[in-house]
Structures are given as C-alpha cells and as structure tokens.
Amino acid sequence: MTQVVGILGGMGPAAGADFVRLFVEACAQHMRAQGEPVRDQAFPEHWLAQVPVPDRTGALASASQGAHQPLEPMLQALGRLAALGSRTVAIACNTAHAWHAALQERFPQLELLHVAREVAAHLAARGVREVALMATEGTYRVHLYEQALAEAGLTCHLPRAAERELIMRGIYDGVKAGDLSLAARCFSEVALRLAQRHGPIPIVMGCTEVPLGLQDCVATAALQLVDPARVLASALATRAYADNPAGNHLEASRPLAQRPG
C-alpha cells in the first residue's frame, strides 16, 4: 500500500516539472530494489502544486511585508495538497526552505521534508566530511545548508562574492530565461573554481536551477556534483512506500543532532 504525497513547485516551473521526473525515477528504483516489477499501477498517487510564488531570494533581502513575500502562496498551495490527501510533501526549491518552519507549523498533520537535512544525512551516511555549496544568495543568507551540514558533522566551503554573482546570473539570465548555454558557462566556472581551491570534494548544487544548467556540461563531468533534488525525490519516494508515515514524521521533525545514529 502506498501513501499519497505532494510536491510544492512553481519555483521555478521547470524545476518543479523536473522534480516530478526525479520522483518517478526514484519510485521505479524503489520497486526494482524490492524485486517488484515496475508497473504503472504501482506508482504512488502524487500531486504537483505548480503555483506562482514571489522570488524567494528577493523576499529574504527585504524585511517588509507585502505581496512580494512567498509565504502566503506557499501556504495556500500546501493547503491544497493536504486537501488532496497528501501525507508527505517535498518543496521543489532550496531557498523556499527558509520558510520551512512556518509551513510545518501551520500544517502539523503533514510531514514536510527538509532538503538540507536530507542532503546532510545522505552525505554523512557516505562518510563525506567536506563539501562545497553552490546556491542562491537567499540560501546563503539564511545559512540553510551550512547549519544542516554542521549538525551532521560536515564542513561547508562557500564561493567567493564574485562567484556568487555568477551563480545568480546563471540562475536568472540563464535557466529562468531559457538560456541554458549561459547557465552552463556560469555554473561550470564556479564549480571548477571550487574544485581547484578545495580539491575533489562533493559540490552540492543547492539551487534547483543549477542541475538543469549543468546537465549536459562536459567541463564538469569529472566533478562530484550532488543534486539535492534527486536526494529529496528519493526521500519522498521512500515515504510514499512507507507503512508508517506517521512514525517517519515524528523522526523527521526532530533536530538532526538528536536523531539516533
């Protein structure tokens, strides 16, 4: 028996659509791992809420309230997913996790997965001790990954100011504008610089646009690139096939430092 799960997307739309693809792949992998045939009827019911959400990085740079803040539309979308029967929800945007606590507080009946914690646990389980992080200015501003990685015992190296500007250019003028060649140039330059400074450590692509820009990039083929969306999709698939989603919710709601193991 599977559980109904939801995906909060629209940030941007291409990333939300790609997350569904990753989730379907993760479900198929789960079936194969269980020795079960991959059948249409064996995929769990899942819903994508692809809603217009104000820019997250811009909102984090402004302390004022108003229509430019993303919390209210995310809450409305989460309410729709809950009404459709979703038990667990993944947010297909890294920066949007700055509002994770507020969203989870309003919907305690849902398990709202936290991408940085999932990635930190995934890397720690592999024995990783150091990573570099490519993300939005908003994600850096709230220390989303640095905190989760530190709690899991990992050191996080950040790009320099000029490199962060390149990442943002690749996101907005590249992927979001449909210019994937520009995105690949911007993202690959930063990734290669990080590898040159810090050695062959994993590079976390902490914005859903970064994997889209680097998906066919030859220049970064030899690097260890970690896609948080893929990790999160796998976690959502695990919850969809879980027998006790309520137990998973209780485990996931505890801070990383308090979890067993």
VEXLO-31365 format. One record per residue: residue number from 1; residue in one letter; y, z, x of N, C-alpha, C in turn. Coordinates in pm, whole numbers, plus 32768, in hexadecimal, padded with zeros to 4 digits. Each point is the difference from the previous one (the first is absolute). Example, Ala and Ser with C-alpha at 12.3 -4.5 7.8 and 13.67 -1.06 7.14 Angstrom:
<pts>
pos/code/nv/nw/nu/cav/caw/cau/cv/cw/cu
1/a/7DC7/830C/8527/8077/8000/7FA7/8078/8000/805A
2/s/8069/7FB8/7FDD/8077/8006/8052/806D/8049/7FB3
</pts>
This chain:
<pts>
pos/code/nv/nw/nu/cav/caw/cau/cv/cw/cu
1/m/7F89/8000/8055/8077/8000/7FAB/807D/8000/8059
2/t/8061/7FAD/7FDD/807A/7FF9/804E/8074/8042/7FB6
3/q/806A/801F/804C/8078/803C/7FC7/806F/7F97/7FFA
4/v/8057/800C/7F9D/8073/7FA7/7FF6/8067/802B/8069
5/v/8034/7F9E/804A/8064/801E/8066/8078/7FA4/7FEE
6/g/806F/8027/803B/807B/7FB3/7FF1/8041/7FE3/8085
7/i/8055/7F9A/8001/804B/7FD9/8076/8092/7FF3/7FD7
8/l/8057/804B/8041/808F/7FF9/7FE6/803C/7F9E/8063
9/g/8026/7F89/7FCD/802E/7F94/8057/808F/7FD8/7FE4
10/g/8020/7F85/8028/8086/7FCC/7FEC/805F/801B/8073
11/m/7FCC/8031/8072/8057/8030/806F/7FD2/7FC6/8086
12/g/8008/7F7F/801B/8024/7F96/7FA6/7F85/7FC9/7FB7
13/p/8019/7F9F/7FA9/7F95/7FC7/7FB0/7F8D/7FC4/8051
14/a/8021/7FC0/8072/7F96/7FC5/8053/7FA4/806C/8038
15/a/803B/8072/8025/7FB0/806E/8035/7FA6/803B/7F94
16/g/8034/800B/7F85/7FAE/8033/7F93/7F8B/7FA6/7FE1
17/a/801A/7F7D/7FFC/7F95/7F9F/7FE6/7F99/8003/8070
18/d/802D/800B/807D/7FA4/8004/8070/7FAC/807F/7FFE
19/f/803B/806E/7FD0/7FB4/807D/7FF9/7F8B/7FF3/7F9F
20/v/8014/7FB9/7F92/7F90/7FEB/7FA3/7F8E/7FB7/8048
21/r/8023/7F9B/8050/7F99/7FB8/804D/7FB5/8060/805C
22/l/8049/8056/8046/7FC0/8060/805B/7FA7/8062/7FB4
23/f/802C/8029/7F8A/7FB1/805D/7FAF/7F7E/7FBF/7FD3
24/v/8007/7F84/7FD3/7F87/7FB8/7FD5/7FA0/7FF1/8076
25/e/8035/7FDF/8076/7FAB/7FF7/8077/7FBE/8085/801F
26/a/804C/806E/7FF4/7FCA/8084/801C/7F92/8025/7F9D
27/c/8011/7FD9/7F82/7F98/801A/7F9B/7F80/7FB4/8020
28/a/800F/7F82/802A/7F8B/7FB0/8024/7FB7/803E/8077
29/q/804D/802F/8063/7FC5/8042/8074/7FB6/807E/7FD6
30/h/8038/8049/7FA1/7FBE/807A/7FCF/7F7A/7FDD/7FC0
31/m/7FFC/7F99/7FB0/7F82/7FD8/7FBF/7F96/7FDA/8067
32/r/802C/7FB2/8064/7FA0/7FD7/8069/7FCD/8079/804C
33/a/8059/805F/801D/7FD8/8078/804A/7F9B/8053/7FB0
34/q/8007/7FF9/7F7C/7FA3/8048/7FAB/7F81/7FB1/7FE4
35/g/7FF7/7F88/803C/7F8C/7FAC/7FEA/7FFC/7FC2/7F76
36/e/8074/7FF2/7FC1/8006/7FC9/7F79/8036/7F71/8004
37/p/7FD5/7FAC/7FA4/8037/7F77/7FFC/8092/8003/7FD5
38/v/804E/7FA5/8037/808D/7FF6/7FDA/8009/7FAB/7F81
39/r/801D/8042/7F92/8008/7FBD/7F7E/8089/8019/7FC2
40/d/8031/7FA0/7FB2/8080/8011/7FBB/8002/8081/7FAF
41/q/7F91/801D/7FBF/7FFB/8072/7FA5/7FFE/8086/804A
42/a/7FEA/7FFF/8082/7FF8/807C/804C/8086/802A/803B
43/f/8065/7FAA/7FF3/8085/8025/8032/8041/8061/7F9D
44/p/8044/8066/8032/803E/8062/7FA6/8079/7FC7/7FB8
45/e/801E/8039/7F8E/807A/7FDA/7FB8/8079/802D/8052
46/h/8059/7FA4/801B/8077/8022/804E/8079/7FB6/7FCA
47/w/8071/8045/8004/807B/7FCC/7FC6/806D/7FFA/806A
48/l/8049/7F90/8002/8072/7FF0/805A/8080/8008/7FAF
49/a/8055/8061/8020/8084/800A/7FC3/8063/7FC1/8062
50/q/8020/7F83/7FE9/8059/7FB4/8059/808C/8002/7FC2
51/v/804E/8067/8023/8081/8017/7FBE/8073/7FF1/8064
52/p/8076/7FD6/7FCF/8075/7FFA/8059/802C/808D/8027
53/v/8005/801D/8081/8027/8083/8033/8071/7FEE/8064
54/p/806F/804A/7FF2/806D/7FF4/8060/7FD1/8016/808F
55/d/804B/7FC7/805E/7FDC/8007/808D/7FF1/8090/802E
56/r/7F8E/8020/803B/7FE3/8089/8027/8050/802C/807B
57/t/8009/7FAA/8065/804A/8025/8078/8094/8013/7FE0
58/g/8037/7FA7/7FAF/808C/800E/7FD8/8018/8081/7FB4
59/a/7FA3/8025/7FAA/800F/807B/7FB2/7FFC/807B/805A
60/l/7FAA/7FFF/8065/7FF6/8072/805A/807B/800F/8058
61/a/804A/7F93/8012/807A/8006/8050/8076/8032/7FAF
62/s/7FEF/8012/7F7D/806C/802B/7FA8/7FD7/807F/7FB6
63/a/8056/8064/8005/7FE2/807F/7FBE/8029/7FFF/7F6D
64/s/804B/7F9B/7FD5/8031/7FFC/7F76/7F91/7FD8/7F9F
65/q/8010/802C/7F85/7FA1/7FDE/7F97/8031/7F83/7FB7
66/g/7FA2/7FBC/7FBD/8027/7F8A/7FB4/7F8F/7F9C/7FF5
67/a/8022/7F89/7FCF/7F9C/7F9A/7FE6/7FC2/7FCA/8080
68/h/803E/801C/8075/7FC8/7FCF/807D/7F8F/8058/8032
69/q/7FE5/806F/7FBC/7F94/8059/8028/7F7D/7FD4/7FBE
70/p/7F90/8002/804A/7F83/7FC8/7FCD/7FA8/8060/7FB1
71/l/8020/8081/7FFD/7FA3/8061/7FC5/7FE4/7FE4/7F6D
72/e/8067/7FE8/7FB0/7FEB/7FEF/7F70/7FA6/7F89/7FDE
73/p/8018/7F88/8038/7FA3/7F92/7FE1/7F72/801A/8032
74/m/7FF2/8047/806F/7F79/8021/802F/7FBD/8061/7FA0
75/l/804D/8060/7FCD/7FC8/805F/7F9F/7FD4/7FB7/7F81
76/q/8051/7FA3/7FD0/7FDD/7FB4/7F88/7F80/7FB0/8015
77/a/7FF6/7FC0/8074/7F88/7FB1/801D/7F85/8059/800C
78/l/8012/8074/803F/7F90/805D/800E/7FD2/8032/7F78
79/g/8060/8015/7FA6/7FDD/8028/7F78/7FAD/7F97/7FB8
80/r/8020/7F80/8016/7FB2/7F95/7FC3/7F72/7FFE/8038
81/l/7FF4/8014/8083/7F7B/8002/803D/7FAE/8075/7FCB
82/a/8041/8073/7FEE/7FBA/8074/7FC8/7FD3/7FE5/7F71
83/a/8057/7FBF/7FB2/7FDF/7FE1/7F75/7F8B/7F9F/7FF6
84/l/7FEE/7FAD/8066/7F91/7FA1/8003/7F7E/8040/8030
85/g/8005/8081/801F/7F87/8047/8025/7FE8/8011/8094
86/s/8061/7FDD/8052/7FED/800B/8091/7FEC/8093/8027
87/r/7F9F/8017/8057/7FE6/8088/8031/803C/8014/808B
88/t/8002/7F93/804F/8039/8003/8086/805B/7F87/800F
89/v/8070/8013/8046/8061/7F94/8010/8027/7FF4/8093
90/a/800C/7F85/8030/8031/7FE4/8086/8088/7FBC/7FF5
91/i/805C/8023/8058/8085/7FC3/8003/7FFF/7F94/806B
92/a/8017/7F83/7FD7/7FFA/7F90/805E/8087/7FED/8046
93/c/8034/806C/8039/807B/7FFD/804F/8004/807E/8052
94/n/8015/7FF3/8083/8004/8075/8056/807B/8056/7FE7
95/t/8076/7FC0/8000/807E/804B/7FF3/8007/804C/7F7C
96/a/7FC4/7FC9/7F97/8002/8041/7F7D/7FBD/8089/8002
97/h/7FAF/801A/8066/7FBF/8082/8009/8062/8071/801E
98/a/807D/7FDF/801C/8067/8067/800D/800E/804D/7F7D
99/w/7FDB/7FC1/7F90/8009/803E/7F7B/7F76/802D/7FCF
100/h/7F9E/8005/805A/7F77/8022/7FD8/7FFA/8088/7FBC
101/a/803F/8066/803A/7FF8/8087/7FC8/803A/8005/7F73
102/a/8072/7FBD/7FEB/803E/8000/7F7A/7FA8/7FB8/7F9B
103/l/7FC4/7F92/8029/7FA7/7FB5/7FA6/7F84/8052/7FDE
104/q/7FC4/803F/8065/7F86/804F/7FE9/801D/8078/7FA7
105/e/8075/803C/8014/8025/8075/7FAE/800D/7FDC/7F6D
106/r/8035/7F8A/7FE3/8011/7FD5/7F75/7F7D/7FD6/7FBF
107/f/7F9F/7FD8/8051/7F7F/7FD3/7FCA/7F8D/804A/8045
108/p/7FF3/8083/7FE6/7F98/804F/8043/7F72/7FD8/7FD7
109/q/7FF4/7FB8/7F8F/7F7B/7FD6/7FD3/7FCB/7F8A/8053
110/l/8056/7FC1/804E/7FD7/7F91/8055/7FEE/802F/8090
111/e/7FAA/7FBB/8048/7FFD/8010/8091/8052/7F8D/8039
112/l/8070/8021/803B/8057/7F9B/803B/7FE8/8000/8097
113/l/7FBC/7F98/802E/7FDC/7FF9/808E/807D/7FF9/8057
114/h/7FF7/8039/8077/806F/8002/805F/7FD8/7FAB/8079
115/v/8044/7F8F/8013/7FD5/7F9F/8064/7FFF/8038/808D
116/a/8067/804C/8026/8007/8032/808A/7F90/8064/801B
117/r/7FE0/8053/7F9F/7F93/8060/8013/7F79/7FBA/8009
118/e/7FEE/7F97/7FAF/7F84/7FB4/8007/7FF2/7FBD/8089
119/v/806D/7FC7/8032/7FFC/7FBE/8083/7FE7/8065/806E
120/a/8044/8072/7FFA/7FEE/8068/8066/7F6F/802F/8004
121/a/7FC6/8018/7F8C/7F74/802C/7FFB/7FA3/7F94/8035
122/h/801B/7F83/7FDD/7FAF/7F8F/802D/8003/7FF5/8099
123/l/8076/800B/803C/800D/7FF2/8090/7FC4/8079/8049
124/a/8017/8077/7FCA/7FC8/8078/803E/7F68/7FFB/8001
125/a/7FC5/7FCC/7F94/7F6F/7FF5/7FF8/7FC9/7F9F/8069
126/r/8053/7FA1/802C/7FD8/7FA1/8068/8018/8036/808C
127/g/8038/8079/8009/801A/803A/8083/8082/7FD2/803F
128/v/8057/7FC0/7FB3/8081/7FD2/8034/805B/8078/8016
129/r/804E/7FFC/806E/805B/806D/801F/8091/7FD4/8009
130/e/8018/7F7F/8014/8087/7FCC/800A/800B/7F7E/7FB1
131/v/8072/7FED/7FBD/801A/7F83/7FBB/8094/7FDD/8011
132/a/8021/7F83/7FE4/808A/7FD4/7FF3/8015/7FD9/7F6F
133/l/807D/8007/7FD3/801C/7FEA/7F72/806C/7F98/7FEB
134/m/7FDF/7F98/7FB3/8062/7F9E/7FD2/8017/8019/7F6B
135/a/807D/801D/7FDA/801C/8024/7F76/8090/7FDF/7FDC
136/t/8026/8021/7F85/808A/7FEC/7FD5/8057/8074/8030
137/e/8083/7FEB/7FFD/805C/806D/8024/7FEF/8075/7FA0
138/g/7FE3/7FE3/7F81/7FEB/806A/7F9F/7F87/8055/8022
139/t/7F94/7FC0/802A/7F87/8049/8026/8019/8056/807A
140/y/804A/7FCA/8061/8023/8052/8075/805A/8075/7FD7
141/r/805C/7FE5/7FA5/8062/8066/7FD9/7FBD/807D/7FC8
142/v/7F96/7FEE/7FB1/7FBE/8073/7FC2/7F88/8032/8051
143/h/7FE8/7FC4/8075/7F92/8029/805A/7F78/7FFE/7FB8
144/l/7FEF/7F9B/7FAC/7F88/7FF8/7FAD/7F80/8003/8053
145/y/7FF7/7FA7/8061/7F87/7FF7/8052/7FFD/8069/806E
146/e/8072/801B/803D/8002/805F/806F/7FC7/8087/7FD6
147/q/8026/802D/7F88/7FD1/8082/7FD0/7F69/7FFF/7FE5
148/a/7FD2/7F9A/7FB9/7F71/7FF9/7FDF/7FAB/7FF0/807D
149/l/802E/7FAE/805F/7FB5/7FEB/807C/7FFE/807F/8054
150/a/8071/8046/8006/8006/807D/804E/7FA2/8069/7FC6
151/e/7FF9/8007/7F7B/7FA8/8061/7FC0/7F6D/7FE2/801E
152/a/7FE3/7F80/801B/7F77/7FD8/8022/7FE8/8001/8097
153/g/8065/802A/804D/7FF0/800C/8091/801D/7F81/804D
154/l/804A/7FA2/7FC6/801D/7F81/8043/8093/7FFB/802C
155/t/8017/7FC5/8074/8087/7FE6/8032/802E/7F78/7FCE
156/c/807E/7FF8/7FD4/8035/7F84/7FC7/8076/7FCF/8053
157/h/7FF8/7F85/8033/806B/7FC2/804C/8050/7FA2/7FA6
158/l/8084/8008/8006/8056/7FB2/7FA9/8048/7F91/804C
159/p/8022/7F93/7FBD/804D/7F95/8040/808E/802D/801F
160/r/8041/7FB9/805B/808C/801A/801E/8058/7FC5/7F93
161/a/8082/8023/8004/805D/7FD9/7F96/8003/7F69/7FEA
162/a/800A/7FB3/806C/8005/7F6E/7FF3/7F7F/7FC9/7FC7
163/e/7F91/803F/8021/7F7E/7FD5/7FCD/7FF4/801E/7F6B
164/r/8038/8070/7FD5/8001/8020/7F71/804F/7F98/7FB2
165/e/806F/7FD3/803B/804F/7F97/7FBF/7FB0/7F80/7FF2
166/l/7FAF/7FE0/8064/7FAA/7F8A/7FF8/7F9A/800D/7F90
167/i/7FC8/8077/7FF3/7F9E/8017/7F95/8042/7FEB/7F78
168/m/8077/8039/7FEE/8045/7FF1/7F80/8024/7F6E/7FE5
169/r/8025/7FB7/8068/801E/7F71/7FEE/7F82/7FB5/7FD5
170/g/7F90/8021/8040/7F82/7FC0/7FDA/7FD7/801E/7F71
171/i/8022/8078/7FD1/7FDD/8027/7F77/8057/7FB5/7F9B
172/y/8084/800A/8013/805D/7FCC/7F9A/801B/7F6B/800D
173/d/8022/7FD2/807A/801C/7F72/8013/7F7F/7FAF/8013
174/g/7F93/8047/801E/7F80/7FBF/8015/7FA9/8000/7F83
175/v/7FAE/8068/7FF1/7F9C/8003/7F94/8041/7FFB/7F76
176/k/8062/8057/7FE6/803A/8006/7F7A/804B/7F7F/7FDD
177/a/802F/7FB7/8067/8046/7F81/7FE7/7FA3/7F88/8007
178/g/7F81/8019/801B/7F9E/7F93/8005/7FF9/7FB7/8085
179/d/8041/8035/8068/7FFE/7FC1/8084/7F9D/804B/8059
180/l/7F81/7FDF/7FF4/7F98/8049/8049/8003/7FE2/8096
181/s/8033/7F8C/8027/8008/7FE2/8090/8066/805B/8043
182/l/8071/8018/7FBE/8063/805D/8035/7FC6/808C/8006
183/a/7FB9/8029/7F97/7FC2/8084/7FFD/7F9F/8011/8074
184/a/7FAE/7F9A/8018/7F9F/8007/806E/8045/8010/8086
185/r/8070/7FB9/8015/8047/800B/807E/803A/808D/8013
186/c/803E/8033/7F98/803C/8086/8009/7F96/806C/8015
187/f/7F9A/7FFE/7FAD/7F9A/8068/8007/7FB0/7FFA/8082
188/s/7FDC/7F88/802C/7FB0/7FF3/8079/804E/802E/807B
189/e/8082/7FE5/8003/8051/802C/8072/8000/8098/800B
190/v/800F/8044/7F90/8000/8092/8001/7F76/8036/8025
191/a/7F98/7FC8/7FC4/7F78/802F/801D/7FDD/7FEF/8093
192/l/8025/7F90/803A/7FE1/7FE8/808D/804F/805E/805B
193/r/807C/801F/7FDB/804E/8060/804E/7FC2/808B/7FFB
194/l/7FD4/8028/7F8A/7FBF/8083/7FF2/7F82/8008/8055
195/a/7FB1/7F96/7FFD/7F85/7FFC/8050/801F/8003/8095
196/q/806B/7FBF/8028/8026/7FFE/808D/8029/808B/802F
197/r/8046/804A/7FAC/8030/8085/8026/7F93/806A/7FF9
198/h/7FAD/7FF9/7F98/7FA5/806F/7FE4/7F6C/7FE0/8018
199/g/7FE2/7F86/8026/7F77/7FDD/801E/7FB2/7FD6/7F84
200/p/7F7C/7FF1/800F/7FAB/7FCC/7F93/7FDE/8067/7F96
201/i/8066/8036/7FC0/7FEA/8060/7F94/8011/7FB8/7F7A
202/p/7FC7/8038/7F95/8012/7FC1/7F7C/8093/7FFD/7FD7
203/i/8027/7F94/7FC0/8087/7FF3/7FC9/7FF4/8000/7F68
204/v/803A/8066/7FC3/7FFA/800C/7F6E/806D/7FA7/7FC3
205/m/7FD7/7FA2/7FAC/805E/7FA7/7FBC/802E/8044/7F80
206/g/805F/805F/8010/8026/805A/7F95/8061/7FC9/7F9B
207/c/7FFB/7F80/7FE5/8049/7FC0/7F92/7FA6/7F90/7FCF
208/t/7FF1/7FF2/7F7F/7FA0/7F9F/7FCA/8025/7F6F/8022
209/e/807F/7FE8/8025/8027/7F78/8027/7FD1/7FDC/808C
210/v/7FED/8062/8058/7FDD/7FE3/808B/7F78/7FB9/800B
211/p/7F96/8030/7FC0/7F82/7FB5/8007/800B/7F73/7FC7
212/l/8053/7FEE/7F9B/8011/7F79/7FC7/8041/7FA3/8065
213/g/805C/8035/8051/8043/7FAE/8064/7FAB/7FE5/807A
214/l/7FA1/8059/801D/7FAE/7FF2/8079/7F73/7FCC/7FE4
215/q/7FE2/7FDB/7F85/7F76/7FE0/7FDB/7FC5/7F8A/804D
216/d/8051/7FA0/8027/7FCD/7F8D/804B/8043/7FF4/8089
217/c/8031/806E/8034/804B/7FFF/807E/7FA3/8006/8078
218/v/7FFE/7F98/8050/7FAA/7FFA/8077/8030/8061/806B
219/a/8084/8013/800B/8039/8053/806B/7FCF/808F/7FFD
220/t/7FE0/8034/7F89/7FD7/808D/7FF4/7F6A/800F/7FE7
221/a/7FB5/7F96/8010/7F71/8002/7FDF/7FB2/8067/8052
222/a/802D/801C/807B/7FB7/805C/8056/8028/8092/7FEB
223/l/8065/8019/7FAD/8030/8089/7FEA/7FAD/8047/7F96
224/q/7FFF/8085/8005/7FBE/8052/7F9A/8065/801A/7F90
225/l/7FFD/7FAE/7F9A/805D/800D/7F91/7FBA/8044/7F8B
226/v/803B/806D/7FD2/7FC7/804D/7F91/8050/7FE2/7F82
227/d/7FBC/7FD1/7F99/8040/7FDE/7F81/7FEE/8074/7F9E
228/p/8069/8050/7FE8/7FF4/8070/7FA2/7FD7/7FD5/7F73
229/a/802A/7F88/7FD7/7FDB/7FD0/7F7A/7F68/7FF1/7FF5
230/r/7FC1/7FD1/806B/7F6F/7FF2/7FFF/7FBB/8089/7FFB
231/v/8036/8060/804B/7FCA/8088/7FFE/8010/803D/7F75
232/l/8077/7FED/7FC6/801A/8037/7F7B/7FA9/7FBD/7F96
233/a/7FEC/7F7E/800B/7FAB/7FB9/7FA1/7F71/8033/8006
234/s/7FD0/801D/8079/7F7A/8038/800F/7FF6/808A/7FC1
235/a/8069/8051/8012/8001/8085/7FC4/8000/7FF6/7F67
236/l/804A/7FA1/7FCA/8004/7FEF/7F6F/7F78/7FD1/7FCB
237/a/7FBF/7FA8/804A/7F7B/7FD3/7FD7/7F9C/8074/8001
238/t/800A/8056/8065/7FA8/8075/8007/8013/8057/7F85
239/r/807E/8015/7FD7/801A/8052/7F89/7FCC/7FBA/7F82
240/a/800B/7F7D/7FFA/7FD4/7FB8/7F89/7F6B/800F/7FE9
241/y/7FB3/800D/806C/7F6F/800D/7FF4/7FD0/8091/8009
242/a/805F/805E/8008/7FDB/808D/800F/7FCE/8039/7F7D
243/d/7FA0/805D/800A/7FCA/8042/7F8A/805A/8071/7FD1
244/n/8052/8037/805D/8050/8075/7FE0/808F/7FEC/802E
245/p/804D/7FA9/7FBB/8089/7FE8/802A/8058/807C/7FFB
246/a/7FE1/805F/7FA5/8050/807A/7FF9/7FF3/8050/8081
247/g/7F86/8005/8037/7FEC/8045/807E/804A/7FBC/8071
248/n/8001/7F7B/7FFF/804B/7FB6/8064/8094/8021/7FF9
249/h/8033/800F/7F85/808E/801D/7FED/8023/8086/803F
250/l/7FAB/8063/7FEA/801A/8084/8038/7FFF/7FFA/8098
251/e/7FA4/7FB7/803A/7FF8/7FF4/8091/807A/7FB7/8037
252/a/8027/7F94/7FBD/806E/7FB0/8032/8086/8047/7FF3
253/s/800B/805D/7FA2/807F/8042/7FEA/801D/806C/8067
254/r/7F9A/8028/804E/8016/8064/8067/8042/7FC2/807B
255/p/8058/8049/8045/8038/7FCC/807D/7F93/7FE0/8063
256/l/8017/7F9F/8055/7F9B/7FD6/8060/7FCF/8073/8057
257/a/805E/8056/802A/7FDC/8069/805D/7FA0/8065/7FC3
258/q/7FF9/8006/7F78/7FAA/8060/7FBE/7F7A/7FC7/7FD7
259/r/7FED/7F7E/8018/7F82/7FC4/7FD6/7F90/8021/8061
260/p/7F88/8010/7FCE/7F91/801D/8059/7FE6/7F8C/805E
261/g/7FCB/801E/8076/7FDC/7F99/805F/8075/7FD8/8053
</pts>
